[in-house]
């Protein structure tokens, strides 16, 4: 038999829509949930790599901290620009 590598996984309707769904029975997933995965409206997580999860959470924490610092710097600079423009207006009047 041959093997074809596809860009996306596919499932024949006979294996998806029969009652009970053979794919649903094998995977122990309800038919509605399985249909949403097959029609690419949802994802099904089968395994989690805890090391990569921890690394991603650490990266997220560092990035959010850096972004918060940048927002603080930008807002302080904007406040100073606003104050200086107000001072210049007051000097004119």
C-alpha positions as CSV (number, residue, x, y, z in Angstrom):
1,X,0.0,0.0,0.0
2,X,1.1,3.6,-0.6
3,X,1.2,6.5,1.7
4,X,0.4,10.1,0.9
5,X,1.4,13.0,3.1
6,X,-1.3,15.6,3.3
7,X,-1.1,19.2,4.3
8,X,-4.0,18.8,6.8
9,X,-5.6,15.8,8.4
10,X,-8.8,14.6,6.9
11,X,-11.6,12.3,8.0
12,X,-14.3,10.6,5.9
13,X,-17.9,11.4,6.8
14,X,-18.7,7.7,7.3
15,X,-16.2,7.6,10.2
16,X,-17.4,10.8,11.6
17,X,-21.2,10.9,11.3
18,X,-22.2,7.2,11.9
19,X,-23.9,6.5,15.2
20,X,-21.9,5.8,17.3
21,X,-19.0,7.5,15.6
22,X,-16.1,5.1,15.1
23,X,-13.6,7.9,15.5
24,X,-15.4,9.2,18.6
25,X,-15.4,5.7,20.2
26,X,-11.7,5.2,19.4
27,X,-10.6,8.6,20.7
28,X,-13.2,8.8,23.5
29,X,-14.4,12.2,22.3
30,X,-18.0,13.3,21.9
31,X,-19.2,13.5,18.3
32,X,-19.9,17.3,18.4
33,X,-16.4,18.0,19.7
34,X,-14.9,15.8,17.1
35,X,-16.8,17.5,14.3
36,X,-15.5,20.9,15.5
37,X,-11.9,19.6,15.3
38,X,-12.4,18.0,11.9
39,X,-14.0,21.2,10.5
40,X,-11.1,23.3,11.9
41,X,-13.2,25.4,14.3
42,X,-11.5,24.1,17.4
43,X,-8.3,22.4,18.4
44,X,-7.9,19.2,20.5
45,X,-5.0,19.1,22.9
46,X,-3.7,15.6,23.3
47,X,-0.4,16.2,25.3
48,X,1.3,19.0,27.1
49,X,5.1,19.4,27.3
50,X,5.5,20.8,30.8
51,X,9.0,22.1,30.2
52,X,8.0,24.1,27.2
53,X,4.9,25.3,29.0
54,X,7.0,26.6,31.9
55,X,9.4,28.2,29.4
56,X,6.5,29.9,27.6
57,X,5.0,31.1,30.8
58,X,8.3,32.6,31.9
59,X,8.7,34.3,28.5
60,X,5.2,35.7,28.8
61,X,6.0,37.1,32.3
62,X,9.2,38.7,31.1
63,X,7.6,40.2,28.1
64,X,4.6,41.6,30.0
65,X,7.0,43.1,32.6
66,X,9.1,44.7,29.9
67,X,5.9,46.0,28.2
68,X,4.7,47.4,31.5
69,X,8.0,49.2,32.0
70,X,7.9,50.6,28.5
71,X,4.3,51.8,29.0
72,X,5.4,53.6,32.3
73,X,8.3,55.3,30.5
74,X,6.1,56.3,27.6
75,X,3.3,57.7,29.8
76,X,5.8,59.7,31.9
77,X,7.3,61.2,28.8
78,X,3.8,62.0,27.5
79,X,2.9,63.7,30.8
80,X,6.1,65.7,30.7
81,X,5.4,66.8,27.1
82,X,1.9,67.9,28.2
83,X,3.2,69.8,31.2
84,X,5.8,71.6,29.1
85,X,3.3,72.6,26.5
86,X,1.0,73.9,29.2
87,X,3.9,75.9,30.7
88,X,4.6,77.4,27.2
89,X,0.9,78.4,26.8
90,X,0.9,80.1,30.2
91,X,4.0,82.1,29.3
92,X,2.4,83.3,26.1
93,X,-0.7,84.6,27.9
